[in-house]
Amino acid sequence: RLDVILIALPYETGEIEIAPLFEDDYQLATAPGHRLISDRPIGGPDLDDETLLLLERGHCLQRHALSAFPESHATQDDTFAATSLPTLVAMVEEGLGITLLPQLAIDAGVTRNTDIELTPLFGTKPRQVVLAWRKSSARSEDFRLLADLLRVERARLDPA
């Protein structure tokens, strides 16, 4: 029913046209004083045997976070599950656990005015943000142009 969508992969999309836009990596979010806070980026082995607070089961970001470090033995905390990123951030801020936050959400301000620590990560498998549409769409060329504009704007906003 949708003409065009902005979506983060991996996600089962079926047979559609996809225009890659950018990768969306993660940062570790912890309460102040947590043992994993570091000035240097940390990797999957640092998260081995950690329990992560995540969004509720079935949410694509929950699956993305668990696949960010395929070789890690981090697991999901089944005691709690958030229904939104602001709720997840509030749970971390209260010291209920740690989580991985996508850079796109951080850039959009999900951690603004909170008392949480963000630690860069290395060796993650980032999400791929894409624009997608039906292969049979008469507006395919318009969507390719839109994808080009989105790539340029993201590059302009990227602090790196």
C-alpha positions in Angstrom: 0.0 0.0 0.0 3.0 2.3 0.5 4.6 4.0 -2.5 8.1 4.3 -0.8 9.5 3.4 2.6 12.5 4.3 4.6 13.6 1.2 6.5 16.6 -0.3 8.3 17.8 -3.7 7.2 18.1 -6.6 8.0 14.4 -6.9 7.5 12.5 -9.3 5.3 11.3 -7.1 2.4 10.5 -9.5 -0.3 11.0 -8.5 -4.0 11.3 -4.8 -3.9 13.7 -2.2 -5.3 16.3 -1.0 -2.6 18.5 2.1 -2.7 21.1 1.9 0.1 21.4 5.3 1.9 23.8 4.8 4.9 24.9 2.5 7.7 23.5 3.1 11.2 25.9 1.9 13.9 25.4 1.6 17.6 26.7 3.0 20.9 26.6 1.4 24.3 24.3 3.2 26.7 24.8 2.8 30.4 24.0 4.5 33.7 26.9 6.7 35.1 29.5 4.6 36.8 28.9 1.4 34.9 32.0 -0.8 34.6 31.9 -0.7 30.8 32.2 3.0 30.4 35.4 3.7 28.5 37.2 6.4 26.7 38.1 3.9 24.0 35.6 2.0 21.8 34.7 -1.4 23.1 33.8 -4.5 21.1 31.8 -7.7 21.2 34.0 -9.5 23.6 33.5 -6.7 26.2 29.8 -7.5 26.1 30.2 -11.3 26.5 27.8 -12.6 29.1 26.2 -9.1 29.5 22.4 -8.9 29.6 21.0 -6.1 27.4 17.7 -4.2 27.8 16.0 -4.2 24.5 12.7 -3.3 22.8 10.0 -5.8 23.1 10.2 -9.0 21.1 9.1 -8.7 17.5 10.4 -5.1 17.1 12.9 -4.9 14.3 15.4 -2.9 16.4 15.4 -5.7 19.0 16.6 -8.1 16.4 19.1 -5.5 15.0 20.7 -4.9 18.4 21.0 -8.7 19.1 22.7 -9.1 15.7 25.1 -6.1 16.1 27.7 -8.4 17.5 27.0 -11.9 16.0 30.0 -13.4 17.8 29.1 -12.0 21.3 27.4 -14.0 23.9 25.3 -11.0 25.1 21.7 -11.9 25.8 18.4 -10.1 26.2 17.1 -9.3 29.6 13.8 -11.1 29.7 12.7 -9.3 32.9 12.0 -6.1 31.2 11.2 -5.0 27.6 10.6 -1.5 26.5 7.9 -0.4 24.0 9.8 2.7 22.8 13.4 4.1 22.6 12.6 6.8 25.2 11.3 4.2 27.6 14.5 2.1 27.0 16.7 5.1 27.6 14.7 5.9 30.9 15.3 2.3 32.0 19.0 2.6 31.4 19.1 5.9 33.2 17.4 4.3 36.2 20.2 1.7 36.4 18.0 -1.2 35.3 20.6 -2.3 32.7 22.5 -1.5 29.6 21.5 -1.3 25.9 22.7 -0.6 22.4 21.3 2.5 20.8 21.4 3.2 17.1 23.4 6.3 16.1 20.4 7.6 14.2 18.3 7.8 17.3 21.2 9.4 19.3 21.6 12.0 16.5 17.8 12.6 16.7 18.1 13.4 20.4 16.8 10.3 22.2 19.5 10.7 24.9 19.2 14.5 25.2 18.6 15.8 28.7 19.3 12.3 30.2 22.0 11.1 32.6 23.3 8.2 30.6 26.8 7.5 29.3 27.4 6.6 25.7 30.5 4.5 24.8 31.5 4.0 21.2 31.6 0.5 19.8 33.9 -1.2 17.3 33.4 -4.3 15.2 29.6 -4.0 15.1 27.4 -5.1 12.2 25.6 -1.9 11.6 22.0 -1.6 10.3 21.7 -0.6 6.6 19.2 2.3 6.1 17.6 2.1 2.7 14.8 3.6 0.7 12.6 0.9 -0.9 9.7 0.7 -3.3 7.9 -1.8 -5.6 9.9 -2.7 -8.7 6.8 -2.0 -10.8 6.4 1.5 -9.6 6.0 4.2 -12.2 7.9 6.6 -9.9 11.1 4.6 -9.6 13.2 7.4 -11.1 11.7 9.9 -8.6 12.5 7.5 -5.7 16.1 7.1 -6.9 16.4 10.9 -6.9 15.0 11.1 -3.4 17.5 8.5 -2.3 20.3 10.6 -3.8 19.0 13.6 -1.9 18.8 11.7 1.4 22.4 10.4 0.9 23.7 13.9 0.4 21.8 15.3 3.4 23.0 12.5 5.7 26.6 13.0 4.5 26.2 16.7 5.3 24.9 16.0 8.8 27.5 13.2 9.5 30.0 14.6 12.0 32.8 12.2 10.8 
